[in-house]
Amino acid sequence: MNLDLALALVFYLLLILFFLKHKKKVQFQAKIIALYRTKFGLKLMDKIAKKFPKTLHYLGFLSIITGFAGMAFIFYWLLKGTFDLLMKSGTPPAVAPVLPGIKVIPGLPVLSFMHWVIAILIIAVIHEFSHGIYARLYNVKVKSSGFALFGPILAAFVEPDEKQVPKKSKRVQLSIFSAGPFSNILTGFLFLAIITSLTLPAYNAAYDSDGIVVNTLMENFPMHATGIEAPFTIVGVDGKTITDFDEFSNATLGLSPGDEIILNTNKGDYSIIAGVNPDNDSKGFMGVSNFELSRIPNPDVVEKYGSFFPPLVEWFHMLFFWLWVVSWGVGLFNLLPLGPIDGGLMLNAGLQGILKDNKKAHKYWSIVSFVCLLLIFINLAPFLWKLLLWIIKPLILVFTLF
């Protein structure tokens, strides 16, 4: 059985047993959302808010500025990405669901189930805890904290008194709303620092490079015409061993259109005639993209520490990698000017403060939210289509059998 699938089954079984044991404390909403309310962390939120009020006030101003800057950036990114998706063939969606076991984002590795659960839980706790700290900083009561299941997705939540927040000044509201995304962006930098200074050097020491993995073949180019299927690993060019990106780049640097080249791969040797590079017609092009290094354990490390050590180093390196990627992804996504998420709440509060007319502010907020939702749906359409085909394919197979 697939290890990720086994871990997922065990995890959700334990989660179901936990919710059944504490069913009196669990509240269900819309039949797919389960909330488990606690008082966990509330005293710590209050303690931090009282101990560092000046620092938090200054950070609050910075979080508001960062929030609106991030909102403009992510909305532009979504708008441009949607335009490119519709107008330029082969362009990947601007947004995609980060789910375990599915390679939906080109250039990123497949996310394992345990990395997904741990990363989502840590990032959600940081996000919601920050909202709670700023709520207490401005004397807004936090009624509860806890964990939630949105379908299969585990999340955390903090529940400020929704009647008190609108009574606060717009600056205070913006500080509370922007605290979650801002904390995710900040901790994303922290995780990136840990990667660059600790886990990546350890990973590079534990593994040797052993070729270039090609994950994507571009249609109407020479390598696609050979019939080889991606992924495959390039281990040599014209008989010369290739172990890393520098060696591959040096071996193909002088390639011109019409030149013959032999790619040595783990699936055999392929002789191709280079095509024209779409970005520079003087350069040869094979039509391979979306690369990553093939890695093998360093024999010296294995001999010294054991065969378990390189995979252990890799596991922790990938954990911090996903903590970094998901931190920035969650932080920026929550800054989208969309409905009830943080960016939408910030936009609504900001418009109310500028226009001094709640009805007009709500009208503009609704328009922007609708546009944002439409753009997200367009970008998710390819994934939803694949998901639909994956669901109905077994049904069609069963139907044809009968």
N, C-alpha and C positions, 0 to 999 in steps of 0.2 A: 504493500500500500504506500502511496505517496506520503512522505513524512509531514508535509504541510497540511495535507487533508486530515491525517490522523490527529495532529495537534489541534486543528480547528474543531474537530469533533469532540475531543476531550475538553477543550476550553468551553465550548458552548454547552456541553453536558453539565459541567461544573457550574456554569453561570445559571442555567435553568434550575438546577438543584438549589442554588443560593436564593434565587428569586422565589422559588416555591417555599423554602424554609422561612423566608421573611415576607411572605405575600401580603401580610397585613400592613406593611410599610411601603408596599409597591403600589404606585398609581399608574394606570394605563390611560393613554390619550391617543385618540384616532386609531386604536387597536394595534398600532405598530410601534408606539413609543412607550417604553416602560421607565418610570422614574422611581428611584430609590432615594428618598430624602433622609439626610442625616444633619447633624450639627458639626460634622467633622471640619476642622480648620477654622471655624468662625472666631474662636478666641485668638488664634494666631494672626488672622487678618486684622483684628482689632488692635492687637499688640504692635504689629508692624506699623499700622497707620498712626498710632499715638507716639511711637518712638522716633519716626523719621518724617514728621510732617513737612518741614521745609524742603527736604530733598524730594519728597513725593510731589510737592507743589510745582517745583521747577521741572521735574520729569513730566508732570501733567501738561505743562505748556508745550514741552517738546513732543509729547505723544500726540497732541492735537495737531501741531504743525506736520509731524510725520504722517499722521492719519490722513489729512487732506491731500498731502503730496502723494502718498501711496494710493489714495482713491483716484486721483487724476491719472497716475501712471497705470494702474491696473485696468481702469476703464479704457484708456487709450490702447493698451496692449490687447484687450479683448476686442475692441472695435477694429483695430488693424488686423489682428489675427483672423477675425471673421471675414473681413474683406479678402485677405489672401487665400483663405480656405475656399471661398466661393469663386475667386477669379483666377487663382494660380493652381494648376494641376500638381498634385503630389504634396501640397502643403499640409503639415499636420495640424490638428485642432489647437486653438490657443489654450483651451482648458481640457482636462481629461481627468476622470476619476482615478485616484491612486488606490488601487485594490491589490490584495495579495495574489500572486500567481499569474497575473495578467500583465503583459508588456504593452501598455497603452501609450507610453511616452517615449518616443524615439530617443536613443542615447542614454537612457537610464536603465539600470539592471532590473531584473524581475524582483519584486518585493516579496519577501517571505512572510508567512502568516504571523510568526512571533515578532518579527521586526515591526510589522504593521500594527499589531495590538499594542506593543510596548510604546512605540512612537506616538500613536494616536492618544494613548492614555496620558503619557507625560506631557505632551503638548496641550491637550485639553485641560489638564489640571493647572498648568502654568497660566493659560489663557483665562480661565474662569477665576482662579485665585487672585489674579491681578484686578479683575473687575471688582471682586469682593473687597480688596484692600482700599481701592479708591472710593467705593461706596461708604466704607466705614470712615475714611478720611474726611468725608463731607457729611458725616452723621446720618447717612441713609442706612436704615436697618436692613441687615441681611437675614432673611427669614430661615434659609436653609442652604445646605450644599448637598452634593450627592453625586450619584452616578446614574447614567441613563443608557438605554439601548434604543437606538433609532434603527429599527429593523435589526440587521446583524451588526451594526456599528456601535462599538462601545464609546461612550463619551462621558464628560463630567459637566456639572452645572453648578452655578451659584445663583441664588434667587433673592435679589434685592427687592425691597418693598416698592412695587410699581406705582403706588400712589404717592410716594415721597419724591421719587426722581423728577417728575415733571414740575414740581414746586421749586426745585433748585434753579440757580441761574444757568444760562446756556453754557457758560464756560465750565461749570461743574458737570453738567450733563455730558458735554463733549469729553471731559477728562475721564469720566466713568466709562463711556462708550469706547473710547480709543485705547483704553488701558490694555485690553486683551490682545488686540492685534500688535500693539507696540511691544508688549512683552514677548510675543512670538518672534518678532523681527530681531529684538535684542538678543534673545537666547539663540536665535539662528546664527548670529555672529559668534556667540560663545561656542556652539557646537562646531562651527567652521574652524575656529581657532584650535579646538581639541583635535580635529581631523588633521589639520596641517602640521601641528606640532607633535602629536603623539601617535594617533592610530595609523595615518598614512605612512610615516617612516617605518613603523613596526610592521605594517603589511608588506611594504616593499622589501624589508629585510627578510621576512618569512617566506616570500615567494619570488621565484625567478620568472621573467617574461619568456614566453615560448611561442611567439607568433602573433599574428593580428587576426582577430575574429571579425568577420564581415557579417553584419546582421541584415543589411538591405542591399538588394540589387535593383538598379534603376532600369526601367523598361526602355527598349530601343537603343541599348548600348551594348558593346561587345561582350561583356561578361554575362549578361542576361541571356544572350544568344547561345551560349555554350550549353545551357540546360542545367547547370549546377544550381542546387537549391541552397538558399541561406537558412541558417547560419553555416558558415564554413571558416576554416582557419588558413590564412596564408602563412606558409612556413618558409617560402623561398621565392626569389625572383630570378629567372634565368639560371637556376641551379645554385644561386648564392643564398645562404641561410639568412632568414629574416626572423629576428626575435622581438624587436620593439618598433615603435613608430619612427624613430630617427633612421634606423636602417631601411625601413620601408620607404620613407620619404627620399632618402639619398638614392635608393635604387630606381625610383620612378621620376626623379626630378627632371631629367633631360628627355622625358618621353614626349614625342611629337605625334601629331595625327598621321596614321599610316604605318607607324613603327610596329614591328612584331615583337611580342613579349610573351614569355612563358611564365605563368603563375604556378608555382608549386604549392599545392594545398593538401590538407588532410584527406581530401576526397579524390586526389589524383592531380596530374599535371594538365594545364589547359593553355594551349597556344592561341593567342588572340591578336587581332590587329586593332591598335588604339584608335578610338574615335576622336571627335573634336570636343574639347572642353567647352561646355555651354557658357562659362564665364570668361574664357580666354581662348580664342580660336587658334592660337599658336601653340597651345599645349595639348598633349594627348590625354585621353580620358578613357578609363575602363568601365565606368558605371558602377563602381562599388562605393558604399557609404555606410554610415552608422557603425564606426569601428569601436572595438575595445581590445585590450590586451588579453591574450591567453596566458594563464598563469599555471605554474607547477610549483609544488613545495620546494623550498631551498633544501637540498640534501644535508648541508651542514647544520641547519637549524633542526631538521628532523633527527639527525644523529645526536645532537646535544640535548634537545628538550623532548623528543618523542614525536610521533606522527600526529598526535592530537593537537599539537601546539599551533601550526599554521592555520588549520580551520578555526580554532578558537580566536586567534588574532583577527582573522577575516570576519568572523561573526560580530565582534565588537566594532570593527572598523565600519561594517555595513550598518550597524545600529546607529552610530553617530552620523554616518552619511545620510541615513533616512531621517534622523532627527533634524538635521540641518535642512534638507530639502522640504520636508513636510512643515517645519516651523515657518519657513518663508512662504510656502504655499498656503498654509492656513491663515497666516497673518495677512497676506495680500488679498486672498479671496474674501476674508471677512471685512475688508475695506471697500469692497464693491458697493456702489450706491444702490443696494437692492433690499427692498422690503424690511423685514425685521432683523437682519443681521447688523453687525456693528456699523458698517459703512452706511447702510440705509438709515439707521438711527442718527448717525452723525449728520448726514445730509439733511434730514428732516429738521433736526434741532438748529442747524446752521441756517437753513432757509427761513425758519420761523424768526430767528434773531435778526436776519437781514431785512426781510420783507415786512415784519411786524403784522402779518396777516396769516393766521394759521390755515385758513381755507385755501388761500392761494398757494401757500407753501406745500400743503398736502397735495394739491393738484400737480404742481411741478414734480414733487417727490414721486407721485404715482406714475407719471409719464417716464421719468428716468428709470424707475424700478422695472416698468414693463419692457423698456428697450433693453435693459440689462438682462432680464430674464429671457427675452427672445434671443439675444446673442449667445447666451449660455446654452440654450436649447439647440441652436444651430450647430454649435461646436460639439455638443454631446450626441448629435444625431448619428454620426458614423458609429460611435460606440454602441448606442442603443439599437441600431440596426443589426450590428454583429451579435449583440446579446439576444435579440429577437430570433435571429437565424439559429443561434445555438440552442434556444429553447424549443423551437418548432421542428428542428431537424430530426430529433428522435421521434417526434410525433408523426412526421411524414414517413419515416422509415417503418414505423409500426403500421401505419395506414396502408402502405404499399404491400406489406406482408399479408394483410388480410383482404 
